[in-house]
Amino acid sequence: MNPVIYYDAWDLSCKTPFGAVAENEKVSLRFYIEKSFQARSLCLKLRLDGEDSARTILMQKTDSTPEFTIYAGEFSVAKRGLYFYRFEIEADWGILFVGRDEEARAMIRDFLPEWQLTVYDAAFATPQGMDTGIMYQIFPDRFRRSGKTPLPATPGSRSLHRNWYGRPLFKADVPNYQANDFFGGNLKGIIEKLDYLAMLGVTILYLNPIFESASNHRYNTGDYMAIDPYLGTEEDFKRLCQQAAKRGIRVILDGVFSHTGSDSRYFNRDGHYPDIGAWQSPDSPYAPWYRFENEERTEYDCWWGFTTLPNVNEEEPSYREFICGPNGVLSYWMKRGASGWRLDVADELPDGFLEEIRRRVKQKSPNAYILGEVWEDASNKESYGQRRSYLLGSQLDSVMNYPWRTAVLDFVEGGDARLFRRRILELLDHYPRPAIRTLMNPLSTHDTPRARTVLGVRRQVDGLEQGNYQPTDEELARGGRGLQLSSLIQYTLPGFPSLYYGDEAGLTGFRDPWNRRCYPWGQEDQELLGFFKRLGQIRRKNAKAMREEIQFLSAAEGVAAYRRGSIVTAVCAADSVRTIDLPGRAELLLPVGEAELKGAALRLSPGSGAILRLMEG
């Protein structure tokens, strides 16, 4: 008969420190076996990812409780990498294999998953001060247009909407649509609203691509060294960075380095540029950047099959020099004020290229930020047949935290608090502490439906109906309340919240392009806007707490509650009233719905929540 055992990698009485460790950092483990079971020995088996052989660490009897014998062990790892471990209990009749369940607790069973231990470079450092700030993401064509002067001539064919509040076009609206309809948002418009962003508490401004491009999303770069004429000039960009810095705001650019546009200075399939592009001649200086697949050079490797997005060969020395060299794209724009880069489709960039990007960016500014687009757990992701090393210290600072977006929205919509806790703690367990401090935590982005729509519209809306869909008053109210509850969580989790432009003003929308409508200046949802102003104030005033570890107080019966230092966040997604016992007396900082505080107990009605501050003494 198998013994009763206890080990929980998320419990500090079993493992310290919590989560990932630096090279040569000591790890202490404690494993509990029921006293009546006579184990001959207990050992830990630790192996490096991809290797069959394992290091054996013998656990020693050290202490006991009335129910358990306690075994303890210590070790450290000198080489960074992704490691996995399990336990083996030797009994009189053989070996009992111990692996983890889905919540990191020990179970005796063959072929169970192992625990993950991420070991990162001891010198891994990420930018200071970001963990207490707020990011604001702007899709530049749709935030604000300054001035009424005619827009300049540009390569390619563009159309300009006359109505700022109109609906973006879609592929069914225009034959062979190429996302070439613009609303005319520009850099001067962003400059005019920097005080507004500062009022929201924004400290990081992330801009979707701003380089010259034939499309409104600008992910098909035409010229890396030129600001798109519809957005303004290089001088406008420098002024934006200068004015933002005066308000304590860093400007982060979107680096699209896995592909260019076919209509670009480098490929030049449409002949809009004076340079001889790779499409036009194998003698072009840009020809080695691309992979042509037939002798006629009419077929080429392109991103996800889109012929307007020819892939580049990031291993090509001339391309690497162009991006990462002393006078390359990274250096050029950082000299002009950029404080870092968000790397588009980072999982499609080779490890060596990512490492070279980091060397150049950190050489220009050690406190610059390198953010990667990775949709899954970035600590153990595999892409193109290999395990990636994004967060071990030589590539990214951190990633766009889509797994937590899913965790928050699913909880607020469905009420499974236990699943929410597991999703939060698993990522914290896997990610290095420097990466956690600089995690970008979004609820909406340019690649996802807006959170208010996700949480408000419960019926299936298909295809083109999404573009013309007008949420009902009930859907708007439900989505607005859900967005507030989700934001209570988003603004108090480790890392920093990322606010997608217009969410705070009440914008709705399904996927691209419906999530890219223009900011509704003069038509904002004032209740939501006031709520987000208050959230920003709370983060500013409680910066110390935003650096503390997370401790769950409740994760059951539809209620998630946790504290970070003196700040407690609680959300009730249950269908009936719930009461949470707090660690002490508290004050309500920001209630949503019916949240009533009585002494050290918080009473929450369904669909309510609050941020509280624990009182001293």
N, C-alpha and C positions, 0 to 999 in steps of 0.2 A: 504494500500500500504506500502510495506517495505521501511524503510529509507535507504539512502546511508550511508554506514559505512566504516571505515578504521581501521584496526589493522593488523600489519605485525610483526610476532615474530622475523623476521630477520632484522628489522629496529630499530635502537637504539632510534629513537624518540618514539617508541611504547613500547619497552621492554629493560630494562637494569638490569643486564648485559646481553650480548648476550649469549645464549646457556645454558649449564648446570651450576648448582650452588652448592656450598658446603653447608653442614648443617648450618643452622642459618644465611646464607648469605641473605641479603635483596634483594628482587626482586621488581622493580618498573615498573608499567604498565600504559600506556596511550591509551585510546580507543576513537575514533572519531565518533560522530553521527551528521548527518546533522542538522543544526539549526532549520529548519522548523518542525522537528519531535519532538513532546512532549513526551519524555520518562518519565515514573513515576520513574524508577530506572534502574540501570545497576549493575549486580553483576557477580563475577567470581566464578565458581564452580571447586574446586580442589579436586581430589580424588587420593588415593594411588592405584596403580595397584592391581587388584583383589578384590577391595572393591566396594560395591555399593553406600555406603553413601559418601557424598562429603562435604568438608568444604566450607562455603559460605563467600566470601569477598566482601563487598559492595564497589563499586567504587563511588567516589565523583566528582561532577562538580567542575572543578578547573580553567578552562580557556576557551578561544574560539578563533576561527579564523573567517574570514568573512563567511566561509562556514560551519564550524563545531563547535559543543560543545564538549569540551574535558573532559573526565572522567578519573580520576587517582586513583590508588590504590597501596598499598605496603603490602608485606607479607614476611615471611620467613618460612622455614620448618625445624623442629628440628630433624626429623628422616630421615636418608638416604633411598633412594629407587627410584623406577620409578613412576612418577606421571603424570596425565593427567588433562588437564583443558579445559573448554569452558566458554562462556559467555551467560548470559540470560538478554534480554532486556524486562522489563515489560512495556507494553502499555495498553491503556484503554481497549482493547478487548482481552488481554491475554499476553502470554509469547512468545517472539521471541527467538528461539534457534540459537546460533552463534557457528559455528565450523570452521575448517580450510580447505582451498583448498590445492592442491598439492604443492603450493609454500608458505605455512604458512600464507596466508592472510585470513582475516575473510570473511565468507559468512553466510547469514541467510538461514538456511534450516535444516529440521529435519534430524537426523541420519548422520550428517557430521562427519568426523574424528575429534578427539580432538587434541590439541597441546600436545606435550610431554615435560615434565620437568624432567630432570635427576638430582637427588640430591645425591651427593657423600660425602663420609667421609671427614670431614674437615682436617683430618690428612693424607689424601692420598698424597703420595709423590712418584715421579718417578725419575730415574737417571738424574743427571745434565749433561748438555752439549750435549745431543744426538740430540737435535733439530737443531743443526747447522752442524751435521756430515753427513757421507755417509756410508751406509751399503753395504757390498759386500758378496753375497751368493755364496758358493762353494759346488758343488757336488763332494766330495773328490776324487772319483775314476777317475774323468775326468778333473781335473784342470792341474796337472803337476806331472810327475814321475821323481824322482831324482835317479840316479844310475842305474846300469845295473846288479846288483847282483841278483842271483836267488831269487825268492820270497819264503817265508817259507811255510812249510806244514801247512794246516789248516783243521779244521773239515769240513766235507762235500766235495762236488765235485765242483771244480772251473775250468774255462778255461780262458786263458789269450790271448787277442788279440795281434798279432804281430805288426799290423799297428795302430799307435796312431791316425791317421786320418781316420780310418775305420768306418764303420757303426755299431752301437750297434745291437745286436741280438734282435729278437722279438719272441713271442710265436709261430708264424707260421714257424720260421726258424728251430726250434729244437723241437721234440716231448717232451711233458711234461716240457717245458722250465720253469726254476725257477729263472730267472734273475741272473744267476750265471756266466755270462761272464764279465770279468774284463779287464780294460785297465792299471791298476797298478798305478794310481795317488796316491801320498802318502804325509805324513805330511812334510817330508824333502823338497819335491817339493814346497809346500806352503811357507815354510821358505825361500827358495831361491828367491821367488817372492814377499816378503814383501815390498821391496823398490818400486817395480812396483805398488803395492796396495797403498802405501803411496803417490806415484806420482799422482794417481787418486783421492786423497783426502779422502781415506777410513779411517774411524775411528772405524767401527764395522765390525768384520768378523764373519759371520754366517756360520757354517759348518753343512751340512746335517749329519746324524748319522755317528759316527766314532767308535762305539763299535763293538766288534766282532760279525759277522753275516755271514750267508751263502750266502747272496745276495749282488749284487753290490750297491743297494740303502740302505741297512743296516737298514731298518725299521722293520725287523724281528730279534730283538736283540737276540744274543746268550749268551752274557756275559756282563752285565753292568759294570763290574769292569775291563775290559780288552780292550785296543785299538785293533782294528782289525789288525792282523799280516801283511796284505797287506799294511796297512797305516803306520806301524812303531811300535814304542814302547811308553811306558808311558814317558820315558825320552824325546822322540821326541816331545810329546805333551807339556811337561813342557817347553822345549826350544822354541817351537812355541809361547806359551803364553808370555814367557819372552821377546823374540825378538819382538813380536808384541807390547807389552807394551812400549818398548823403542821408538817405532814409533807412540805412541799415539793411538794404535789400541786395542780395547777390543775383546776377542774371546768368541762367544756365541755358546753353544752346543745345539743340537737337542735332546730333552728328549722325548722318545717314551715310555710312561708309561701306555697306555690303553691296550696294548697287548705285548706279546713277540713273539719270533719265536717258532715254534714247534720243530725246531732243535736248542735247547737251553739248557743251564745248568739246567734250571728250569723245563722245560716240557720234553725234552729229548726223543721225539718220535723216533728219528733215532738212538739213542744209541751212539752218538758220544762223549758224555761227561761221565766222571767217576762217577758223582753224580747220585743218584737215583732220577729221575725226576717224576713229577706228573703223566705223562703218564704211567710210569712203575709200580707205586705202590701208593695206597691210604695212605700209611705210610710215603711217602716222605714229608720232611719238607715244600716242595713247593706245596703239594696237595691242601691246602686251598686257594691258589691263583687263582685256576681255577674252572670252573663250568662244571662238567660232566653231561651229559643228559641221560645216560642209565647205567644200572648196570654193563655192560661189560666195561664201560669207554672207548668206542670207538667213542662216539659222544660227542662233547663239544661245548660250546659257543665260537664262533670265530668272528673276525672282518670282517664284511660285507660278511660272508660266506666263507672266505678264510681259509681253514684248516691249512695252514702254519702259521696263525696268531691267536693263541688262546688268547681270551680276558682274562684279569686278573680282579679279584674282588678288586677294589680299596678301598673297605670298610674293607677288611681283615687287622687286626692289624699288622700281621707279614709282610705283603707286604708294608704297610705304613711305618713301621719302617725301612724296607730295603731301601726304597727310601728316606724317609724324616728324618730318625733318625740321631742322632749326628754323627754316623759313616756310614751313608747311602750314596747312590749314589750321591745325590746333594752335600753333604759336601765333599765327596771324591774328586770329580773333581774340585770343587771350590778351595780346598786346593792346587790343582796342577795347578791352573792358570785360570780356566774358570771364565768369568765375568758375566755369566747369562745363561738363558735357553730359548729356543723356545720350547713350549709345543705342540707336535703333537696332532691333533684332540682334542683340548682343550674342545670342546663342548661335548665330550664324557667322560669327567672326572667329577666326582661329585664335588659339591660346597665345601664340607668339605675337600676333597683331595686337591683341588686347594688352599684352605686357608692354609692347612698345608704346602704345597709346599712354599707358600709365606713366612710363618713364618720362615721356615728353611733358605731359600735363603737370606732373608733380615737380619736374625741373623748373617749369615756368612759375608754379606757385604750389608749395607743399599743402596749402589749405584749400586748393581747388577741389571740386567735387566731380567724381566719375560715377555716374548712375547707369545701370544696365537694364534694358528691357528683357526681363526673363519672367515668364508667366507662372512657372512652377516653383517648387522648392529649389532654390539656386544652389544649395549646399550639396545636393546629390544628383543633380540633373545630368542626363545623358543626351548628347546630340551628335548626330552623324557618327554613331557607333563608339563614342568615347565619353568617359566621365569628365565633366568640366570642373575647372578649378577657379571659378569666378571670385570666391570670397576667401581665399586662403592667404591673401596679402599682396599678390603681385599683379592683380588685374583690376577688378571693380572695387569701389568703396562700398557700394550697396546696390540694391535692385528696387524696381517697382514692385510693390508688395501685393500682387493680385491674390495670392492665397488668403490673406487677411481680408481683402475686399469681399471675397466669397463668404468667409466665416461670419463677418459682421452682417451682411445683407441676409444670408440664410437664417441667422439667429433672429434678427428683428422680424423677418417674415414668417419663420416657422416655429421659433420658440425652443429649439433644442439647445439648452444651455450647456449640457455636458459635451456635445459635439463642438460647440463654440470654444469651450475651454481647451479641449484637446487640440484643436487646430491652432490656437494661439500658442500654447505651450510647446507644441511640437516644433514649430518654427524657431521659437526662442531657444529651444534645446539644441537645434542644429546650427544656428548662425553664430559666427564670431561676435563678440561683444562690440568691437568697432563697427561692424556692419549693421548691427541692431540699432546703434545710436544714430545711424544715418539712413534708416529705412524710410522709403517714400510710401506712405499709406494712403491710397486713393479710395474713394467710393465711386467716382466716375472718371473717365478719361475719354480722349478722342476716339478710342478703340472699343468702348463699351457703351451700352445704353446708360442714360443718366439715371442716377440712383432714385430720383423721385418717380421716374417712370417704372423702374423695376419694382418698387415697393407699393406703387399706387394702382397700376393697371394689372388686374388679375386675369382678365380674359385673354385668349390667344388673338393676337393681331398679326396678320401675315402680310408679307410682301409690300406692295406699294401702298396698301392701306395705312402702313406705319407713317408714311410721309404726310398724309392729310389728317391723321388721327387727332382729334381734340379730346383730351381727357375730360370726363365729367367732373362736376363739382365734388362728388364723393371721392373720385379717384385722386383729384388734386389734394383734397384734405387728407386722405389716407397716405398718399405719397409724401406730403409735406411733414406729417407727423412722423412717418417712418424715417425720413431723412434726418429729422432732428434727433431721434433716438440713436440712429446709426452714427451721427456726428458726435454725440456725447462720448461714444466709445472711441471713434476714430481720433478725436482730439486728445485722448488721455492714454492711448496705447504707447508702448515704447516706439521710438522712431519719431517721425513727425507727420502730421496730416497734410495731404495735398488736396487743395480745393480746386476743382475744375471750373473755369470761368463760367459764371452764370448760375451755378448750382445755388449759390447764396441768394440769388435774385428770383429763383423759382423756375428756371428753365426746365423743360421736359424734353424727351426725345428718345427714340429707339436708336438702333445702331447707325453708323455712318451712312448717309450724311445728316440724319435727323438729330444726332447728338451734337451737331456743329452749327446750330443756329446762332444768330447774332445776339450779343448781350442786349437785354431789353432795357436800354437806358430810358428812364422816365416811366417805365411800366413794371418796375420791380415789385416783388412780393415783399412788402415792408415788414411783415411779421418775421419772415425767414431772414431777411437782411439784418434786422435787429438781433435775432438769435445768433447769427454768425459773428456779429460785432462783439457780443457778450462772450462767446467762446474764445475769441482772440484775446480779449482782456484777461480771461481766466488763465490762459496759457502764459501770458506775459507776467502776471502777478504771482504765479506759482511755478516759476521756472525750476526751482530746486526740486520740487516733487516730480517734475517731468524727467529727472535724471535718476529717480529711484527705481528699484526692481518692482515687478508686478507681483501681487499676492492676491489670489482669488479668495473671496469671502463666501461666495455662493455660486454654484453652477448646477442648479437642479430646479425642477418644477417650473421651468420657463423663466427663471430669473438668473441673470449674470451680474455679479457684483465683484469688484476688485478694488484694491487700494494701491496707490503708489505714494509712499511717504504719507503726507497729511491729506492727500486727495483721494476720495472714494467716488467711484462711478458705479451706478446701479441702473439696470434696465429690466423692466418686466414685460416679457413677450408672452406671458401666460394669458388664459382666458378668464382668470378670476383674480381677486385681490391677493397680494403676497406681502409678507412682512419680513424684513431683513434686520437681523441684529448687527449693530455696528460695533467697532472696537472701542467706542467711547462716544461722548457727546460731540455733536457736529452742528454745523450750520449749512443751510441750503445755499449753494451758489447759483445753480441754474436748474430749476425743475422743468420738466416737460410733462404735460398732463397733470393728473392728480397724484402728486407726491407729497405725503404728509410726514413730518418729522415729529416724533414724540420721544423725548429723552434720547436714548441710544438705540431707538428702533425707527426704521423707515418703512412706512406703509405705502405700497405702490398699487395703484389700480391698473387693470389691463391696458397695455399700450402707453405706459408712463415710464419715466426715468428721471434721473437727477445726477448732477455733480455736487458733491459735498466736501466740506473741509472739516477735518477733525480738529477739535478744540484742544489746546494745550492744558495739561493739568488734570 
